[in-house]
Amino acid sequence: MKKLLLVVALALGGFAGHAQDSIRPLDVRVFLDLVLRHHPMVRQADIAVERGQAQLRQARGAFDPVIEGGISNKVYDGTNYYDLRDYGLKIPTWFGIEGFAGYNRADGRYFNPENRTPADGQWQAGLSLPLGQGLWVDRRRTVLRQAQVAREAGYVEREQLLNDLLLNAGRSYWTWQQFYREYNAYLQAEQIAREVLDAVRLAFLYGDRAAVDTLEAAIQLQNWEQLRIDSYLKFQTAGFELETFLWDAQGKPLELASSTRPDTSMGGTGRVFGSPNLGLAAALNNPAFRLLDYRRQHLRYEERWQFERLKPDVRVKFYAINEPTRLDVNPFPGQRVGIDFKFPLFIRDARGALKIVRLQQESVQLDINQREVTLTNRLAALQLEFEQLGALITTQAQVVENLRAILQAEQLRFSQGESSIFIINQREANLVSGKIRLINLQMRQQVNLLQQLHLSGELQSVPR
């Protein structure tokens, strides 16, 4: 496992010093940029695009010219029964017409008379034209159209995968930061409680405080120690979760350096992605929702083909025939003309397939209608929550400052002998509780912003 020490340092612009402890905090923007570099899901997203391109290439293969031919020869007991040779080139076209050019030759004593050719063989060239089914649309054209849709859908699928990846990574980062800030809050409370305990013990030695006050101060210190240890465990566990999003170019997972910490500056706890300014229509830009439209296009092409199958399959063929040695005499001394006809009496296969496609179209349309309402309402709810969280954060920040002022005033009174250790502990507990609530509100607001950007499909386009 590699350390992220060098990676983070380079991403942040270099070392602040030569020791590990000198590394700057890991900013959320830098973290998300590292995630997008080598995470396996990024390769999965690229595969979605390449798969769509491969499907399109495969569908275009149905229009590739085809060389076909065969040789059949039988000799028995010194007798040449037959020697048949048939070669040709078929050229499919977009309009359903197939061109053909080829050469055939038959020789021997025994073969089907219809295969008889001049001694030098025959050239033939012509067309095969559909008059019923396949005139306006056929299976090849349908598959190609659907492959073009799949290629475009591949790009949207890539957006969806990266969108989901960044949302999960962003949530993991803010959870990591939240527990680290809670750990610092309990650590500060522990330091204050230790100072209070030292002061109470000193006052007890001089006879200014009762022995029970030292016991109460010691219990408060132990409580903060336990909360500090628990919060540090949560912080370390969140760090392991964070590491699952960091990989190197060789596809190996990375470890965070022991000195790496989340950014707790204003850039780390403020609105690092800016204030959202999204209209409700932005919800319809969600990649998962846009994929439904590609699904609808795919079914539309399938419906056209299944409807086309209700027509009779009629194909007219015309081939001009000539000998290799007579091209300068008469270019068309002979021809082959034929009509192929096929039509099921009940056409139950085509009618059933058409019904299935139309039911699928109805299902997709219902899903689109439902998702449109769901996504729009979800974005509206997130925007409302974001505004309310902003107001709560402003109020809670003032509450924390007031609680800090009250604690300081109570400490002053305690030093003058006008307060008790019980009140000091209560004031300190209220301050820490206020800090934890503020941290939780700020984390919720950051996650809310991530969810808005994810919902609108703009998370991966956020500048980093």
N, C-alpha and C positions, 0 to 999 in steps of 0.2 A: 504494500500500500504506500502510495506516495503522499508526501506532505503538501499541503496547499500553500505553504509558506511562500515559495518563490512565485507561484501562479498569482496569488493575491497581491503580492508586492508589485509585480510587473503590471497587473491590471490597474492598480491604484496609482501607478506612476513612479514606483521605485520604493526603496527602503527609507524609513525615517532614521534608521541607524543600522548597526550590524547585528544586534541581538534580536532574538525572536520577540522579546517584549516590546520592541520598538515598532512593530507592525501597526499600521493604522487599522481602525475598525473596518469590518467588511460592510460596505454600503450595499443596499438592496439592489441598486441599479447594476453595480458591478457583479453581484451575485447572479442576477438574472441573465446578464451577458455571458457569464461563465457557463450557465446552464445551457444556453443556446449554442454553445460552441461544440460540445462533444457528447451531449446526453444521448443515450440510445434511442430515445423517442424522436430525436431530430432526424436520425437516419430512417426511422420508421416513417416519418412524415415525407422524407424524400422518396422512399419506396412507393408511397401512394401516388406520387407524381409520375415516377418511372413506370409504374404498373399501368397507369392510364395511357401513357405514350406507347407502351408495348401492346396494349389492346388495340390501339388505333393502327399500329403497324400490322398487327395480325389481321385486322379487318380489311385493310388495303390489299392484303395478300390474295383476297378473293378476286381481285381484278388483275392479278399478274398473268401475263401470257403463259400458256402451258404447252410445252413440247411433249407429244405423246406418239407412241408408235409401237410396232411389234413385228416380229419375224416368226413365221411358223413353217416348218419344213418336215416332210416325211419321205424317207427313202427306205424301201424294203425289198430285199431280194433282187437288188440291182435296178429296181424300178423307182423313178422319181414320181411319187404320188402327187405331191404338190409342194410348191415353194411360194408362200404368200408374204408379201412385204407391204407394210402400211405405216406411213409416217405423216405427221401433221403438226400444225401450230394453231392453237385456239387463242383468240384474243377477245376477252370479255370487255364490254364497254359499259359506261355509266347508264345508258338508256336501255339496258336489257338486251341489246343486240350482241350477238356473238359472231365474230369473224373467224373464218377457217381457211387455211391453205395447207395443202398436203400432197403427198405422192403415194401411189399404191401400184403394186405390180403383182400379177398372178401368173404362175408357170407350173407345168406338170401335166400329168395325164388325168388325174382325178381331183377335181375341186368343184365347188358350187358354180354353176354356169354364170350366176349373176356377178361373180367376182372376176370374170374374164376381162382381161385388159390386152391392149396391143403388146407386142414383144418388148417394147421399150418402157412399158408402164404408162401411167397417166398422171397428169397434174390435175388438181381440182382446187377451186377456191370459191368461197361463197359466204352467205350470211344465214343466220338463224334468228328469226324475229318473233317475239311473243305478240299475240293479238288480243289475248284475254288477260289472264292472271300474269303479272310480271311486266305488263306494259308500262304502268306508271310507277310501280314500286315492286321490288322483289326482295328476297331474303338478303342478298348481298348488300344492296343499298341500305336496307334497314339496319343490318349489323354495323355497317360503316358509320351511319348517322349516330347510332347508339354508342359506338366507340368514340366518336368525336365528343359526345356528351360526357362519356366516362373520363376522357382526358381533361376536360374542363373541371369536372367534379373532383379529379385528383388534386388539383391545386387548392380547391376549397377544403378538401379533406386534410390536406397538409396544414392549412390555417387552423382547422379545428383541433388537430393533434397538438400543435404548438400552443394554441390558445389554452387548451386544458393543461398542458405541461406547465406553462407559466403561472396559471392560477394556483395549481397545487404547490409549485415551488414558492410562490409569493406567500401563500398561507403558511407554509413551513417556516419561512424566514421571519414573519411577524410573530409567530408563536415562539420561535427561538429568542427573538428580541424581548418579547413580553416576559418570559421567565427570567431572562438576564436582568431586566430592570426590576422585577420583583425581588430577585436575589439581592440586588444592590440596596433596595429599600429595606429589606430585613437586615442586611449587613450594617446599614447606618443605624437602624434601631438597636441592633445588638451593641454597637459602639456606644451609643447614648446610654443604654442600660448599664453597660460596664462602668462608664464614668459615674453614673448615679450610684451604683453599688460601691465604688471606691469612696465616693463622697459620704455616703451613709455610714460605711465602716469607720471612716475617720471621725465622723461626728459621734458615733457610738463610743469610740475610744476616749473622746473628750467629755462624754456624758451628755451630749446634746440630743442623742437619739436613742430610742429603745432598741433592744436586741431584735425584737420582732420585725423592725423596719429593715434590718439587714437581710433577714430571711425573705421578706416580701420582695426586696430588690433582687435577691439572688434568683428567686423563682421567675421573676420577669425576664431576667437575663437568660435563663434556661429556656424559657418559651421562645424567645427570639432566636436563640441558637438552633432550636429544633426547626423552626420555620425557615431559617436561613439554609440549613442542611437540606431540607426537603425541596426548597426552591432551586438550590444548586443542582440537585439530582434531576429535577425536571428540565433545567437548562441543558445539562449534559445529554439527557435523553433526546431533547429536541435537536441538539447538535448532531446526534447520530442520524436522525431523520433528515436533517439538512444535507448530510453527506451523500445520501442516496441520489441527489440531483447533480453531483459533481463528478465528472469523468475526464480522463485525459484523451489525447488524440488516438491512443492505441486501444481505446475501449476498456481501460482499467479504472476502477473506482478510486477516487481521491479521498484523503482524510484532511480534515481541518487541522491546521497547526494548533497546538495547545494554547497559544497566546491570541488566537483569532477571536475577536469579539464582535457582536453586532454594533452597528452605528447607532448610538443613542443621542447624537447631537440633534439639532433642529432639523437637519436634513434627513435624519433617520426616523424622527417621530412626527415630523410635520407632514404636509401633503406633498410627498415627494414626486407624485405624478401630476401635480396641479389639481385645481378644482375641476370636477367634471362639468361639462356643459353640453349634455347630450339631449337631443329631442327624443321623444318616445319612439319615433320611427327608426331610431338607431338600433333598436332591439331586433329589427328585421334583418339587420346585417349579420346576425349571428351565423357562424358557419354551419352549424347543425341545421338551422332553419333553411339556409340557402341550398343545402344538399337535398332537401325535399323537393325543391323546384327542379333540380337535375333528375331526380327520380321521376317526377311528373313528365319531363321531356322524354325520358327513356320510354315510358309507357305510351306516350303519344305516338312515337314511331312504331312501337310494337302494335298498337291498335290499327294503324294504317295498313300494316302488313297482314294482320289477321283478317281485316275487312277485305283486302285484296284477294285473299284465299277463297272468298265466297264466289269468285268468278271462275268460269271454266278455264282450264289450262290448255291453250291453243298456241301452237308454235309452227310457224311456216319456215321451211328450209329451202334454199336455192343454192346449188353449186354448179358453176361452169366447169366443164371437163375438156381437157385437151391433151394431146400427146407432146412429149418434149421435142420431138422432131418436126412438128407441124405448126409451131407458133407463128411462123412467117406466112403460113398459107391461110389459115382461118383461126382466129383467136378463140372462137366459141363454136366448135363443131358439135358439141353435145352439152347436155346439162342433166342435173338431177334435181327434182322438185319433190317435196313431200310436206305433208301436214300431220302433226302429232296432236292428238286430242285426248284429254283426260278430265273427267268430272265425276266426283262421287255423287251418288243419287241423293243421299240425305245430308251431305256436307256437315255431319254432326261434329267431326273433328274441328273444322274451322269455326263453326258456330259456338262450340264449347270454349275453344281458345279465346274467341273474341269476347265472350261473356266474362271469362276469368280476367282478362285484361281490363275490361271496363269496371269490374268490381274492384280491382286493384287501384284503378284511377280514382274511384270514389273514395276508397279508403285513404289514399294519399291526400286527396283534397280535404277530407275531414280532419286529417292530422295537421295539415297546413293551417286550416281555420282555427283549430284548437290551439296550436302552438303560437300563432300570431297573437291571440288574446293573452295567452299565458306569459309570453315573453314581454309583451308591452306592459302588462300589469306588474310583472316582476321588476322591470326597470323602474316603473313609477314608484313601487314600494321601496326599492333601494335608494332612489333619489330622496324620497321623504325621510327615510332612516338616516341618510347621510346628513341632511340638514339638521335633524333632531340631535344626532350625535355631536355635530359641531356646537350646537347650543349647550348640550350637556357638558362637553369638554371645557368650554369657556367657564361655565358655572362651577364645575368641579375644580378647575385650576384655582379659582378664587377661594373655594372652600379649603383647599390644601394650604394656601397661603395663610388663611385665617387660622386654621388649626396649628400651623407652625408658629404663628405669632402667639397664640394662646399657650402653647407648650413653652415657648421661651419666657413668657410672662410668669407662667407657673413655676418654671425653674428658678426664676429670680425670687419669687415669693418663698420657694422652698429653701433657697440659700439664706434667706432672712428669717427662717423659722416660722413662716406664716402659712405653710402648706404641708401636706403629708405625702408620703411615698405612694400611697394609694392613688391620690389624685394625679401625681406625676405619671404613674403607669397608665392611668386611664387616658390622660391627654396624649401620651405617646402612642397608645394603641389606636386612638381615633385618627391621629396623623398618619400612621402607617396604613390603616384601613382606607383613608382618603386617597393616599398615593396609589394603592393597589387598584382602587376603583378608577382612578384617572388613567392609569396604565391600560386597564382593560378597555376603557372607552376609546382610547387612542388606537389600540390594536383593532378593535371592531371597525373603526372608521377606515383604517387602511385596508382591511379585508373587504369592506363594503366597496371601496373604490376599485379594488381588484375585480370584484364581482361585476361591477358596472362595465368596466372595460372588457371583461371576458364576455359578458352578455352581448355587448355591441360588436364583438369581434375585433376590437381595436387594441387588445392587450399587447399583441406582438409588435404593433406599430409604435408603441410608446418609446420615445427617444431615450437612449441610454448612454 
